[in-house]
């Protein structure tokens, strides 16, 4: 703990000011105008007169000084000090003026050159399901081969002899030929107990013969709408791989997680997110039991995040679901939880050829993937949801699915008129370039998962071979969307990929793997700069979450959701961003990770390293 009286602080602050003058690049405001969605509450920005005028009257609980403060406000201001009172920021500006906020009980924290940023926000993540998978079930996230997966399943089964089902997730599609796993691998180690293991992307289930038997799946079982039972091309028998909605044929037979198991999973996720500096997120698929979990932890004071819950649209149903959504919004929108969004899954994924395309997959005949919701019904659903004041959170990966989502928003606007809806489309892997300007025109946010935008095996082996050269150019076109004037927000889709925003920032800037997996930028014209990447994980993600008036930037009057990192991101090569460590995470002015000493935290048991 570094606590000092006001008088010595003035000398220290003067030293910090001199240090700033010697390194002007650290404090220069980046050029360029603010983009749409970045001007949240502007009631006194960095070094504002409003903040300075209160100095004689208000004593802060905490003053941070002695390091660069990047505010991410509308003009991308830099500052030298931040003062906090209760859960709010009361001053942002120069070090000299910060002394006026220091009283006898003020905690003064010397940053020692470390950097202050707004806390990160994740616009698309699965905390409860992923946390439960990591902490309760058979997690395969640390393995990469089919042999390792099978061994881990056998070990987990031996350690849990009373488990009626062996369930888990985290396996990678490239580990299997064509991305299709085989039930016989599981049969060899689980001859008598059913197994259900979801892929890392959550769109494929690997099951054994016992699970297929319990679900009643045979060679004559038809593919459900929006799904596929993978079959032996000679015999027609199910091979043990279920795509998208076909997963529920088995999943519906598995006993659900208990409330205590879900609480355990959410606690796990919250600890991990605090470690990564994330204090707000949008849960991308929420069911009633998840809402109960959020409410329980919030009531107990354990919910260390501001949560937007995306209520799950069941694609086998229609508009009759909406009254239940209205009731859930009324019941659960309170405290740190807002059940104000509806999630619609419009297609699958490239790796299984279930992403919906405008033109057929190369080498797959006329196969164009799956549209989960019939496009005309999608228009009606989005129009009704928009009329009722919901935000719609779409999943769309293929160019046809992206167009269908935009068409649905356009139909809603024609009927309801334009409103501040902030609908957003997540994943958006392959574009028809004609649809890029429509995001800005329709006010739809482009919600990318930037960690996927480099040439890994998913791209080189399971995507590019099925696209012609013209379409290969338009994969994760983050730069093109940004240049079009669209609002860009970032999310992790954890546990599909790492929840660490610093890794994702690096990929958005370099278009290379964050751990040295690749050495050549993938589609380098689609790179963006650090300034815009940070905004996508802070103020623009706050915009998606309808929190930009209270969070997402460091401005007086906003909530003190802040992080301290161990280096200035603007002063290091982009390839080192993923090596940066969060030292302190503040949620409403209170530490939820690290402490005021800013020493490297010792991770408690149960904090994920991924």
PASE-711400 format. One record per residue (C-alpha): residue in one letter; z, x negated, y. Coordinates in steps of 0.001 Angstrom, whole numbers, padded with zeros to 6 digits, always signed. Layout:
REM PASE-711400
AZXY ...
***
This chain:
REM PASE-711400
X+000000+000000+000000 X-000982-001391+003417 X+001138+000321+006066 X+001630-001180+009515 X+003192-000154+012817 X+000882+000860+015705 X+001207-002332+017742 X-000024-004797+015085 X-002690-002281+014170 X-004273-002568+017616 X-004777-006275+017026 X-006203-005595+013607 X-008528-002954+014975 X-009715-005328+017645 X-010504-007811+014888 X-012424-005098+013048 X-014357-004317+016222 X-015294-007959+016611 X-016370-008048+012984 X-018594-005031+013630 X-020204-006709+016624 X-020964-009750+014491 X-022677-007582+011902 X-024602-004978+013954 X-026814-003987+011056 X-023835-002397+009382 X-023204-000054+012306 X-026720+000659+013578 X-027654+004321+013269 X-030644+004594+010927 X-033797+005755+012736 X-035422+009125+012210 X-034558+012748+012901 X-032220+014870+010842 X-033915+016837+008075 X-033605+020507+007276 X-030272+021311+005727 X-028448+018317+007193 X-026983+019901+010316 X-023809+021496+009032 X-020809+022035+011248 X-021289+019776+014268 X-017899+020467+015913 X-017372+016871+016944 X-019284+014150+015132 X-018560+010441+014869 X-016789+009211+017965 X-017001+012676+019531 X-015316+013662+022768 X-013565+016473+020913 X-011885+013986+018615 X-010944+011550+021391 X-009475+014302+023538 X-006912+015200+020913 X-005598+011671+020472 X-002597+012017+022759 X-001422+015218+021102 X-002218+014823+017419 X-000766+012221+015089 X-002679+011663+011889 X-001232+011588+008412 X-003701+008844+007472 X-005968+006496+009404 X-008642+004503+007565 X-009998+001508+009476 X-011477-001938+009062 X-014702-001130+007247 X-018046+000598+007768 X-017921+004410+007783 X-021299+006038+007071 X-020886+009634+008179 X-024138+011258+006902 X-023992+013547+009931 X-027173+014986+011456 X-028039+011730+013239 X-026702+009437+010500 X-023946+007977+012658 X-021839+004983+011743 X-018173+004642+012649 X-015256+002266+012204 X-012286+004549+011591 X-011351+008004+010292 X-008144+009933+010971 X-006905+012705+008658 X-004327+015441+009299 X-003461+017671+006368 X-006723+018399+004552 X-008965+017925+007619 X-010671+015096+009460 X-009393+014984+013054 X-011170+011871+014328 X-014226+009791+013481 X-015209+006924+015715 X-014325+003474+016979 X-011364+001434+015825 X-009862+000993+019286 X-009668+004737+019950 X-008199+005405+016508 X-004901+003841+017601 X-004155+006969+019675 X-003815+008969+016433 X-001158+006729+014918 X+002451+007839+014950 X+005577+006553+013241 X+004781+008483+010039 X+001048+007738+009930 X-000180+005873+006864 X-002578+003179+008069 X-005033+001910+005463 X-006924-001326+006082 X-010287-001017+004345 X-010802-004763+004306 X-014539-004319+004782 X-014899-001657+002089 X-017126+001324+002827 X-016197+004967+003474 X-018598+007749+002514 X-018411+011516+002173 X-017413+012417-001371 X-020356+013106-003647 X-021437+016598-004707 X-023318+017373-007913 X-025832+020215-007659 X-026347+020656-011416 X-023757+019738-014034 X-022000+021182-017106 X-018322+020173-016805 X-016618+022536-019263 X-019114+022410-022105 X-019665+018657-021732 X-015998+017854-021292 X-015123+019920-024336 X-017832+018197-026341 X-016556+014766-025318 X-012883+015479-025897 X-012766+017980-028747 X-015920+017906-030882 X-018107+015289-032579 X-019584+013341-029673 X-022711+011343-030488 X-023306+010089-026944 X-022463+006473-027753 X-024924+006184-030651 X-028701+005746-030476 X-030096+005838-034039 X-030258+008489-036734 X-028275+006243-039073 X-025497+005866-036504 X-025477+009604-035862 X-025135+010390-039548 X-022326+007870-039952 X-020441+009293-036961 X-020755+012832-038329 X-019385+011699-041700 X-016444+009935-040020 X-015667+012940-037843 X-015781+015296-040826 X-013426+013067-042811 X-010990+012982-039876 X-011104+016799-039472 X-010891+018140-043035 X-009766+021605-041897 X-012645+022190-039467 X-014773+025066-040744 X-017772+023825-038733 X-018762+020327-037675 X-020091+020746-034159 X-020998+018275-031469 X-023792+016946-029308 X-025319+013901-027647 X-028082+012742-029992 X-031365+011484-028524 X-034727+012982-029447 X-036563+009619-029574 X-034315+008607-032498 X-036334+010946-034727 X-040091+011028-035426 X-041627+013414-032905 X-038152+014275-031667 X-037535+016489-034729 X-034344+015767-036760 X-034113+016471-040506 X-031446+018618-042163 X-031433+016360-045238 X-029697+013581-043305 X-026776+015920-042648 X-026888+017428-046132 X-026242+013977-047588 X-022886+013648-045781 X-021967+017345-045423 X-023051+019101-048584 X-020581+021972-048257 X-019698+022408-044579 X-022048+023702-041894 X-023039+021408-039030 X-024414+022241-035604 X-025238+019306-033292 X-026997+019777-029969 X-029334+017160-028551 X-028346+015297-025415 X-030675+017476-023328 X-029181+020656-024793 X-032522+022165-025843 X-032539+021331-029556 X-029993+021888-032318 X-029819+019736-035444 X-028355+021718-038319 X-027891+021274-042049 X-028822+023522-044952 X-025406+025191-045035 X-025737+026235-041398 X-029219+027624-042032 X-027859+029530-045011 X-025019+031071-042992 X-027482+032097-040264 X-029846+033589-042836 X-032780+031439-041692 X-035556+031224-044277 X-039267+030473-044268 X-039934+034110-043333 X-037566+034222-040356 X-039690+034742-037223 X-039338+032550-034157 X-037235+034339-031539 X-038627+034946-028062 X-038263+031775-026036 X-037533+029587-029039 X-038904+027876-032132 X-037719+027146-035652 X-039304+023821-036595 X-040815+024042-040069 X-042287+021861-042785 X-046070+022119-042253 X-046672+022399-046031 X-043869+024680-047217 X-042941+026582-044074 X-039260+025888-044706 X-036959+025243-041756 X-036470+021477-041409 X-033152+021656-039571 X-034377+021562-035947 X-034042+024609-033688 X-035568+024772-030210 X-034106+026622-027206 X-033332+030286-027971 X-033642+029612-031721 X-030455+027566-031365 X-028465+030768-030922 X-029418+031909-034437 X-026843+029409-035672 X-024676+028965-032575 X-023719+032642-032607 X-022150+032146-036051 X-019770+029414-034865 X-016236+030324-033740 X-016043+029806-029944 X-013865+027166-028388 X-010389+028381-027548 X-009127+028644-024000 X-006916+025595-024564 X-009898+023596-025838 X-011907+024572-022764 X-009019+023568-020494 X-008859+020205-022255 X-012583+019764-021695 X-012422+020692-018031 X-009501+018339-017402 X-011500+015548-019031 X-014492+016311-016792 X-012404+016475-013618 X-010833+013075-014308 X-014256+011563-014877 X-015784+013157-011782 X-012897+011990-009605 X-013506+008478-010898 X-017131+008783-009768 X-016229+010186-006360 X-017401+013768-007016 X-015299+016532-005436 X-017741+019475-005416 X-020247+020662-007970 X-022361+023531-009184 X-021698+024353-012833 X-025166+025152-014124 X-024269+027621-016895 X-021078+029647-016751 X-019887+032418-019053 X-016905+034760-018542 X-014595+032571-020612 X-015521+029583-018398 X-014600+031546-015288 X-011204+032199-016844 X-010826+028466-017453 X-011634+027608-013859 X-009265+030268-012581 X-006455+029043-014834 X-006697+025443-013644 X-007104+026476-010022 X-004001+028685-010209 X-002081+025741-011687 X-003221+023399-008894 X-005246+021288-011332 X-008770+022075-010143 X-009582+018940-008152 X-013047+020100-007136 X-014788+022843-005199 X-016806+024783-007761 X-019880+026980-007527 X-020323+028851-010813 X-023872+029680-011952 X-023559+032843-014026 X-025787+032704-017085 X-028821+035001-017207 X-029301+036028-020822 X-033066+035858-021302 X-033065+038421-024102 X-031791+041006-021594 X-032979+042375-018267 X-031723+043860-015015 X-028880+045644-016798 X-026949+042330-016577 X-026617+042461-012812 X-023647+044875-012559 X-021592+042469-014679 X-022549+039613-012341 X-021410+041657-009360 X-018074+042284-011046 X-017626+038618-011936 X-018393+037607-008365 X-015759+040020-007038 X-013194+038988-009635 X-013515+035212-009672 X-014586+034179-006162 X-011327+032889-004768 X-009524+029603-004194 X-011734+026669-005142 X-014153+028783-007206 X-017152+030791-006082 X-019051+032831-008684 X-021984+033395-006355 X-024992+032008-008236 X-027066+033144-011212 X-028762+030607-013499 X-032157+031483-014988 X-033673+029213-017638 X-037449+029536-017265 X-038726+026991-019783 X-037714+024264-022213 X-038378+020505-022202 X-041327+018171-022549 X-039949+016320-025540 X-040237+019395-027772 X-043353+020715-026013 X-041413+023758-024809 X-041783+023028-021070 X-044208+025658-019705 X-047501+024120-018563 X-050506+025451-016661 X-052849+023544-018997 X-052304+022791-022715 X-050467+019733-023984 X-052944+016998-024888 X-053509+016923-028651 X-051615+020166-029278 X-054440+022682-029298 X-053742+025516-026867 X-049980+024955-026842 X-048598+025417-023322 X-044861+025616-023980 X-042521+028562-023482 X-041879+030822-020509 X-038376+032090-021205 X-038496+035090-018859 X-041733+037028-018609 X-043080+036220-015114 X-043253+039821-013875 X-039713+040489-015071 X-038667+037236-013377 X-040001+038550-010066 X-038053+041796-010457 X-034875+039965-011476 X-034975+037494-008597 X-035795+040261-006122 X-032786+042275-007264 X-030451+039272-007341 X-031611+038190-003902 X-031064+041729-002583 X-027507+041637-003933 X-026783+038370-002133 X-026859+035995-005104 X-028225+032494-004992 X-030610+031865-007910 X-030431+028531-009727 X-033579+028039-011817 X-034280+025647-014672 X-037956+024666-014567 X-039507+021497-015949 X-043217+022233-016447 X-045715+023033-013691 X-046182+026612-014907 X-042436+027275-014882 X-042089+025781-011391 X-044869+028045-010131 X-043333+031098-011804 X-039995+030419-010095 X-041629+029973-006692 X-043681+033121-007213 X-040477+035012-007971 X-038803+033798-004770 X-041933+034689-002814 X-041841+038213-004287 X-038171+038540-003318 X-038902+037507+000261 X-041744+039998+000536 X-039440+042797-000537 X-036113+041776+000996 X-037190+039648+003932 X-036158+036050+004509 X-032450+035263+004301 X-030256+032191+003961 X-030399+032319+000170 X-030720+028603-000697 X-032306+029331-004065 X-032970+026089-005906 X-035064+024878-008818 X-033544+022160-011009 X-035208+019425-013071 X-038776+020012-011729 X-040416+017272-013754 X-044154+018021-013623 X-045797+019542-010539 X-049114+020991-009691 X-049413+019337-006239 X-050404+022681-004700 X-046828+023877-005226 X-045120+020994-003426 X-045401+022481+000118 X-044168+025864-001113 X-040587+024601-001405 X-040347+024155+002357 X-042339+027315+003114 X-040083+029462+000916 X-036828+027698+001791 X-036282+026660-001831 X-034282+023488-002514 X-035772+020869-004844 X-032900+019959-007182 X-033789+016683-008920 X-031904+014722-011554 X-033011+011272-010331 X-031684+009283-013279 X-034657+010603-015264 X-037270+009193-012860 X-037988+005902-014591 X-040160+005002-017549 X-037728+005367-020446 X-038631+006468-023974 X-038549+010125-022970 X-041347+009428-020493 X-043408+006842-022357 X-043193+008277-025880 X-042495+011992-025553 X-044153+012966-022263 X-047077+010819-021124 X-048993+010987-024460 X-049265+014758-024009 X-050586+014737-020422 X-053963+013763-019020 X-054161+011031-016376 X-054382+013469-013473 X-051155+015217-014392 X-049301+011972-015162 X-049281+011238-011424 X-046999+014192-010616 X-043851+013469-012609 X-040593+013671-010635 X-042375+013430-007240 X-039165+013076-005225 X-040825+011204-002378 X-043618+013757-002081 X-041156+016652-001866 X-039133+014796+000750 X-042215+014029+002853 X-043237+017687+002661 X-040077+018617+004550 X-038315+020253+001613 X-034556+019946+001232 X-033784+017588-001661 X-030521+017819-003583 X-029390+015736-006532 X-027436+016546-009668 X-026641+014728-012882 X-026994+017400-015591 X-024093+015661-017324 X-023713+015297-020252 X-027490+015087-020576 X-027227+011945-018471 X-024562+009944-016686 X-022487+011759-014066 X-022216+008571-011972 X-024041+009244-008666 X-024315+005534-007940 X-026536+005028-010978 X-028673+007975-009936 X-028966+006726-006363 X-030277+003408-007640 X-032999+005041-009717 X-034085+007314-006848 X-034539+004221-004677 X-036039+001821-007246 X-037635+004130-009881 X-036344+001603-012445 X-033581+001848-015045 X-030087+001423-013584 X-029056-001030-016288 X-032161-003193-016286 X-034020-001056-018829 X-037277-001445-016886 X-038574-004059-014449 X-041480-002166-012872 X-041064+000844-010574 X-042390+004038-012115 X-044726+005829-009692 X-043462+003663-006815 X-044882+005979-004142 X-042200+008473-005137 X-039325+006164-004217 X-037039+007233-001384 X-034694+005188+000790 X-030921+004896+000558 X-030312+007087+003583 X-032162+010046+002075 X-030754+009455-001401 X-027188+009521-000074 X-027891+012745+001801 X-029169+014334-001413 X-025822+013631-003113 X-023683+014575-000109 X-024758+016797+002779 X-027848+018306+001152 X-025962+018986-002076 X-023300+020604+000120 X-026091+022705+001621 X-027042+023971-001843 X-023371+024703-002498 X-022983+026581+000838 X-020377+023997+001860 X-022270+022031+004511 X-020152+023632+007243 X-016963+022198+005713 X-017951+019202+003536 X-020789+016772+002846 X-020408+014579+005933 X-017612+012811+007793 X-017124+014852+010958 X-014124+016139+012864 X-013054+019543+011642 X-014452+019084+008152 X-012398+018760+004992 X-011274+015242+004144 X-013286+014918+000930 X-013996+011195+001158 X-014500+008141-000995 X-014006+004419-000509 X-016368+002111-002408 X-016001-001607-002939 X-019076-002696-000966 X-021446-001628+001797 X-024396-000016+000011 X-026709-000829+002915 X-025913-004553+002697 X-026797-005136-000970 X-030056-005132-002955 X-030826-001627-004308 X-030652-002941-007879 X-026915-003595-007360 X-025989-000083-006256 X-025102+001006-009790 X-022587-001852-009975 X-020605-000407-007072 X-017154+000953-007879 X-015342+003876-006323 X-011851+002686-005400 X-010424+005851-003854 X-011405+009527-003983 X-009801+011976-001546 X-009864+015719-002140 X-008660+017496+000958 X-007041+014281+002148 X-005130+013652-001109 X-005984+010907-003614 X-007273+012233-006931 X-008509+008819-008093 X-007224+005415-007078 X-004504+004951-004464 X-004041+003816-000885 X-003812+000165-001896 X-007559+000235-002691 X-006995-001999-005680 X-009309-001536-008626 X-007855+001464-010477 X-006656+001156-014037 X-008322+003987-015916 X-005955+006368-017721 X-006565+007417-021287 X-009253+010039-021603 X-011356+009010-018603 X-014953+008721-019723 X-016741+005448-019258 X-020176+007078-019184 
***
